[in-house]
Amino acid sequence: MRNQRRCGQAAEGPGTIRHAGGRAAVKTAELCLQVIKACAHECDLGAESCDDRRIRQAIGEDHAAGFPVPGIMFLVTESEELPGSVLAAYERAASAGFQLACEVEVGRLLAALAAAVPSGGRVLEIGTGVGVGLAWLVHGLGARRDVEVVTVELDDEVQRTALSAPWPPWVRFASGDGAEVTDRLGQFDLIFPDAPGGKIFKLRRTVAALRGGGVLVVDDMDLARHEDERLRSALAVVRHRLLDNAELVCAELSFSSGVIVAVKRRS
């Protein structure tokens, strides 16, 4: 079995395995149904502001602001070779105690999808963190210079950590809440919303920023991996919004942290 370590902590001795926390038995289907019914009882699920208000009340301000959720971690496989820039990003996360970076499998998916972005295309990441997801996107684009990457971060201190690394000139950093700035940034061919604003809140604005044929990648969607019931409820609503959106063709991928890949229909 491969050795694994939790980012944000020092690596333990050889052969030590750390597993992601979470209760094994979670009634996911019943939870989704309860949340959807509760929302539909008082408001139309298409009314973003109404849903957002209910979610914020349900999960609390701390989780809404993106604070770490107890029991949730991401894993790095020590025996697996990573691109140098990506490895450096995971090391930044470990040094900063940052526990919200995407898992390796999700990163590889991001890199593959970034490589497929058409010439003159644009990529948006909501929630830069310390730059792990961004490093995967840049790795996927390789030596290309015909794509722009825009990455948004709300926390100035966290963004400074990401900015301490070298980035290509076609990467642009933006500050602010993804839910509020996305509609001012233009249209994109690939979007990775990895922060509460733009994912849990105002997801509709994120979808609106996606070009026809564009791809949306949403991770951390395996509800059983989240110990906090309030967060599970919020993510259940996100799942419903994606799967029930007539503009999107969605695929749920049961690997890593749980991923939904959605492609926007061409008009």
Residue, then its C-alpha position, 0 to 999 in steps of 0.5 A: m500500500r502506498n504511503q500517504r500524508r496529510c498536507g498541512q502536517a509533517a510527514e509521518g514515519p515510513g508505512t504510516i497511513r492517514h485516512a480521510g475522516g468522515r462517518a462511513a454511513v451517511k444517508t446521502a439520498e435521504l439528505c438530498l431529498q430533505v434539503i431539496k424539499a425544505c428549499a422548495h417548500e419556501c422558495d423556488l430553487g431557481a431563486e439564487s438569493c433565497d437559496d443562498r440565504r437558507i444555506r448560509q443560515a444552515i451552515g453558519e457564517d464560519h463555513a460560509a466564509g470558507f473556514p476548514v471543516p473538522g475531519i476533512m483533509f486532502l491526501v498527497t501520495e508520497s510515492e507518486e511523482l508530481p510535476g515540480s511546480v505542483l509539488a512546490a504548491y503542495e509544500r507551500a500548503a503544508s508549510a502554511g497549514f493550508q488544508l483546503a487544496c484539491e486532491v491529486e486526482v482532481g488536480r490531474l483532471l484539471a490539468a487534462l481539461a486545461a490542455a483541451v482549452p481551445s486557442g484563445g480560450r480562458v480559464l477561471e479558478i475561484g478560490t486560489g488558495v496557496g496555488v495548488g489547483l492553479a499549479w495543476l492548471v498551469h501544468g496542463l497548459g504547458a508551454r502554451r501562451d494562447v490561453e489566459v488563466v484568471t484566479v480569484e481569492l478572497d483572503d489577502e494573506v492566503q493570496r500573498t502565499a500563492l503570489s510568492a511562487p513564480w507564475p507565467p505572465w498569462v496568469r492573472f490574480a484577482s481579489g474578492d469574493g468569487a460570487e461577486v466578481t465573476d460576472r465582471l470577469g467575462q466568459f470562460d472555457l473552463i471554470f473550477p469553482d473551489a470556494p463558497g462564493g461561486k459554488i455554494f453561493k451564486l452558482r448561477r453566476t458561475v454557470a453564466a460565465l461559462r461559454g457554450g461547450g465550456v467545462l465546469v469542474v466541481d469537487d468535494m461533492d462526495l457527501a459521505r466524506h463530510e462530517d458536518e451535516r450543515l455542509r453536507s446539506a449545502l453541497a446537496v443543494v449544489r448537486h441539485r442545482l447542477l444536475d437539474n440545470a437544463e443548460l448543463v450536461c453533467a457527469e458525477l465521478s465517484f473518485s477522489s473527493g467526489v467530482i461533478v463535471a458539467v459541460k454547458r450546451r451550445s446554443 
